[in-house]
Structures are given as structure tokens and as C-alpha cells.
């Protein structure tokens, strides 16, 4: 995922910034391991897992919407 895609995902999920969002960015954009992202941002590994689960669900739902769109008439 690139930075622009992550920003769109964060907006879609109404992330409020902060350590959880930064941890998700580190994992999804920078490729950092979740445990390392937790260490760098000062949050618990479980919090990183929670935000990553939310991101994964958002990606899945956005994919369903995109795949079900019909071509404009």
C-alpha cells in the first residue's frame, strides 16, 4: 500500500491520528513488523493488531464496493 492509499483508508475509517494510526502506517506503508511498530509508537502490540484488523476490514469492504460498481451509462 502506498501513502496516498493509506491516507484514503484512514479517511474512510475515520481514523483520528495518533499512535494507532501511525503504527498502522508503519506496517502497511513502510513494511515494518507489527511488534516493531508497537515499540516505535509506544502502544501495546494488541492495539496494533486491533487497528490492523480494522484496516483489513475496511480494505475488504471497499473492495466489495469497487467490484460491484456498474459502468456509467
PyMOL commands that place a pseudoatom at each C-alpha (Angstrom):
pseudoatom trace, name=CA, resn=UNK, resi=1, chain=A, elem=C, hetatm=0, pos=[0.000, 0.000, 0.000]
pseudoatom trace, name=CA, resn=UNK, resi=2, chain=A, elem=C, hetatm=0, pos=[1.337, 3.436, -0.810]
pseudoatom trace, name=CA, resn=UNK, resi=3, chain=A, elem=C, hetatm=0, pos=[0.998, 6.574, 1.310]
pseudoatom trace, name=CA, resn=UNK, resi=4, chain=A, elem=C, hetatm=0, pos=[-1.903, 8.009, -0.715]
pseudoatom trace, name=CA, resn=UNK, resi=5, chain=A, elem=C, hetatm=0, pos=[-3.852, 4.754, -0.407]
pseudoatom trace, name=CA, resn=UNK, resi=6, chain=A, elem=C, hetatm=0, pos=[-3.241, 4.721, 3.333]
pseudoatom trace, name=CA, resn=UNK, resi=7, chain=A, elem=C, hetatm=0, pos=[-4.456, 8.306, 3.696]
pseudoatom trace, name=CA, resn=UNK, resi=8, chain=A, elem=C, hetatm=0, pos=[-7.633, 7.369, 1.807]
pseudoatom trace, name=CA, resn=UNK, resi=9, chain=A, elem=C, hetatm=0, pos=[-8.110, 4.324, 4.048]
pseudoatom trace, name=CA, resn=UNK, resi=10, chain=A, elem=C, hetatm=0, pos=[-7.553, 6.412, 7.175]
pseudoatom trace, name=CA, resn=UNK, resi=11, chain=A, elem=C, hetatm=0, pos=[-10.175, 8.891, 5.986]
pseudoatom trace, name=CA, resn=UNK, resi=12, chain=A, elem=C, hetatm=0, pos=[-12.604, 6.114, 5.083]
pseudoatom trace, name=CA, resn=UNK, resi=13, chain=A, elem=C, hetatm=0, pos=[-12.203, 4.567, 8.537]
pseudoatom trace, name=CA, resn=UNK, resi=14, chain=A, elem=C, hetatm=0, pos=[-12.309, 7.996, 10.206]
pseudoatom trace, name=CA, resn=UNK, resi=15, chain=A, elem=C, hetatm=0, pos=[-9.038, 7.430, 11.993]
pseudoatom trace, name=CA, resn=UNK, resi=16, chain=A, elem=C, hetatm=0, pos=[-8.239, 10.296, 14.321]
pseudoatom trace, name=CA, resn=UNK, resi=17, chain=A, elem=C, hetatm=0, pos=[-4.483, 10.255, 14.002]
pseudoatom trace, name=CA, resn=UNK, resi=18, chain=A, elem=C, hetatm=0, pos=[-2.344, 9.378, 16.960]
pseudoatom trace, name=CA, resn=UNK, resi=19, chain=A, elem=C, hetatm=0, pos=[-0.209, 6.388, 17.768]
pseudoatom trace, name=CA, resn=UNK, resi=20, chain=A, elem=C, hetatm=0, pos=[-2.557, 3.724, 16.412]
pseudoatom trace, name=CA, resn=UNK, resi=21, chain=A, elem=C, hetatm=0, pos=[-2.791, 5.392, 13.015]
pseudoatom trace, name=CA, resn=UNK, resi=22, chain=A, elem=C, hetatm=0, pos=[0.973, 5.865, 12.904]
pseudoatom trace, name=CA, resn=UNK, resi=23, chain=A, elem=C, hetatm=0, pos=[1.510, 2.204, 13.812]
pseudoatom trace, name=CA, resn=UNK, resi=24, chain=A, elem=C, hetatm=0, pos=[-0.845, 1.138, 11.022]
pseudoatom trace, name=CA, resn=UNK, resi=25, chain=A, elem=C, hetatm=0, pos=[1.016, 3.396, 8.581]
pseudoatom trace, name=CA, resn=UNK, resi=26, chain=A, elem=C, hetatm=0, pos=[4.353, 1.915, 9.615]
pseudoatom trace, name=CA, resn=UNK, resi=27, chain=A, elem=C, hetatm=0, pos=[3.085, -1.621, 8.991]
pseudoatom trace, name=CA, resn=UNK, resi=28, chain=A, elem=C, hetatm=0, pos=[1.024, -1.057, 5.854]
pseudoatom trace, name=CA, resn=UNK, resi=29, chain=A, elem=C, hetatm=0, pos=[3.145, 1.559, 4.068]
pseudoatom trace, name=CA, resn=UNK, resi=30, chain=A, elem=C, hetatm=0, pos=[6.662, 1.103, 5.431]
pseudoatom trace, name=CA, resn=UNK, resi=31, chain=A, elem=C, hetatm=0, pos=[6.536, -2.682, 5.840]
pseudoatom trace, name=CA, resn=UNK, resi=32, chain=A, elem=C, hetatm=0, pos=[7.580, -2.622, 9.496]
pseudoatom trace, name=CA, resn=UNK, resi=33, chain=A, elem=C, hetatm=0, pos=[6.641, -5.638, 11.632]
pseudoatom trace, name=CA, resn=UNK, resi=34, chain=A, elem=C, hetatm=0, pos=[3.658, -5.005, 13.928]
pseudoatom trace, name=CA, resn=UNK, resi=35, chain=A, elem=C, hetatm=0, pos=[5.719, -5.609, 17.082]
pseudoatom trace, name=CA, resn=UNK, resi=36, chain=A, elem=C, hetatm=0, pos=[8.299, -3.059, 15.933]
pseudoatom trace, name=CA, resn=UNK, resi=37, chain=A, elem=C, hetatm=0, pos=[5.535, -0.579, 15.058]
pseudoatom trace, name=CA, resn=UNK, resi=38, chain=A, elem=C, hetatm=0, pos=[4.160, -1.016, 18.589]
pseudoatom trace, name=CA, resn=UNK, resi=39, chain=A, elem=C, hetatm=0, pos=[7.587, -0.377, 20.082]
pseudoatom trace, name=CA, resn=UNK, resi=40, chain=A, elem=C, hetatm=0, pos=[8.199, 2.714, 17.932]
pseudoatom trace, name=CA, resn=UNK, resi=41, chain=A, elem=C, hetatm=0, pos=[4.825, 4.263, 18.697]
pseudoatom trace, name=CA, resn=UNK, resi=42, chain=A, elem=C, hetatm=0, pos=[4.687, 3.302, 22.372]
pseudoatom trace, name=CA, resn=UNK, resi=43, chain=A, elem=C, hetatm=0, pos=[1.458, 1.326, 22.193]
pseudoatom trace, name=CA, resn=UNK, resi=44, chain=A, elem=C, hetatm=0, pos=[0.711, -2.275, 23.051]
pseudoatom trace, name=CA, resn=UNK, resi=45, chain=A, elem=C, hetatm=0, pos=[1.026, -4.913, 20.324]
pseudoatom trace, name=CA, resn=UNK, resi=46, chain=A, elem=C, hetatm=0, pos=[-2.669, -5.768, 20.810]
pseudoatom trace, name=CA, resn=UNK, resi=47, chain=A, elem=C, hetatm=0, pos=[-3.577, -2.157, 19.926]
pseudoatom trace, name=CA, resn=UNK, resi=48, chain=A, elem=C, hetatm=0, pos=[-1.588, -2.506, 16.706]
pseudoatom trace, name=CA, resn=UNK, resi=49, chain=A, elem=C, hetatm=0, pos=[-3.385, -5.765, 15.914]
pseudoatom trace, name=CA, resn=UNK, resi=50, chain=A, elem=C, hetatm=0, pos=[-6.740, -4.099, 16.557]
pseudoatom trace, name=CA, resn=UNK, resi=51, chain=A, elem=C, hetatm=0, pos=[-6.070, -1.204, 14.194]
pseudoatom trace, name=CA, resn=UNK, resi=52, chain=A, elem=C, hetatm=0, pos=[-4.690, -3.567, 11.541]
pseudoatom trace, name=CA, resn=UNK, resi=53, chain=A, elem=C, hetatm=0, pos=[-7.844, -5.699, 11.811]
pseudoatom trace, name=CA, resn=UNK, resi=54, chain=A, elem=C, hetatm=0, pos=[-9.937, -2.562, 11.304]
pseudoatom trace, name=CA, resn=UNK, resi=55, chain=A, elem=C, hetatm=0, pos=[-7.827, -1.626, 8.290]
pseudoatom trace, name=CA, resn=UNK, resi=56, chain=A, elem=C, hetatm=0, pos=[-8.182, -5.099, 6.793]
pseudoatom trace, name=CA, resn=UNK, resi=57, chain=A, elem=C, hetatm=0, pos=[-11.959, -4.987, 7.217]
pseudoatom trace, name=CA, resn=UNK, resi=58, chain=A, elem=C, hetatm=0, pos=[-12.070, -1.534, 5.599]
pseudoatom trace, name=CA, resn=UNK, resi=59, chain=A, elem=C, hetatm=0, pos=[-9.996, -2.761, 2.659]
pseudoatom trace, name=CA, resn=UNK, resi=60, chain=A, elem=C, hetatm=0, pos=[-12.282, -5.776, 2.200]
pseudoatom trace, name=CA, resn=UNK, resi=61, chain=A, elem=C, hetatm=0, pos=[-15.438, -3.652, 2.282]
pseudoatom trace, name=CA, resn=UNK, resi=62, chain=A, elem=C, hetatm=0, pos=[-14.000, -1.057, -0.095]
pseudoatom trace, name=CA, resn=UNK, resi=63, chain=A, elem=C, hetatm=0, pos=[-13.077, -3.879, -2.472]
pseudoatom trace, name=CA, resn=UNK, resi=64, chain=A, elem=C, hetatm=0, pos=[-16.632, -5.196, -2.414]
pseudoatom trace, name=CA, resn=UNK, resi=65, chain=A, elem=C, hetatm=0, pos=[-17.979, -1.752, -3.253]
pseudoatom trace, name=CA, resn=UNK, resi=66, chain=A, elem=C, hetatm=0, pos=[-15.442, -1.259, -6.052]
pseudoatom trace, name=CA, resn=UNK, resi=67, chain=A, elem=C, hetatm=0, pos=[-16.165, -4.695, -7.536]
pseudoatom trace, name=CA, resn=UNK, resi=68, chain=A, elem=C, hetatm=0, pos=[-19.919, -4.135, -7.503]
pseudoatom trace, name=CA, resn=UNK, resi=69, chain=A, elem=C, hetatm=0, pos=[-19.921, -0.751, -9.219]
pseudoatom trace, name=CA, resn=UNK, resi=70, chain=A, elem=C, hetatm=0, pos=[-21.541, -0.733, -12.626]
pseudoatom trace, name=CA, resn=UNK, resi=71, chain=A, elem=C, hetatm=0, pos=[-20.098, 1.180, -15.540]
pseudoatom trace, name=CA, resn=UNK, resi=72, chain=A, elem=C, hetatm=0, pos=[-21.698, 4.599, -16.076]
pseudoatom trace, name=CA, resn=UNK, resi=73, chain=A, elem=C, hetatm=0, pos=[-24.377, 4.717, -18.782]
for i in range(1, 73): cmd.bond("trace and resi %d" % i, "trace and resi %d" % (i + 1))
show_as sticks, trace
zoom trace
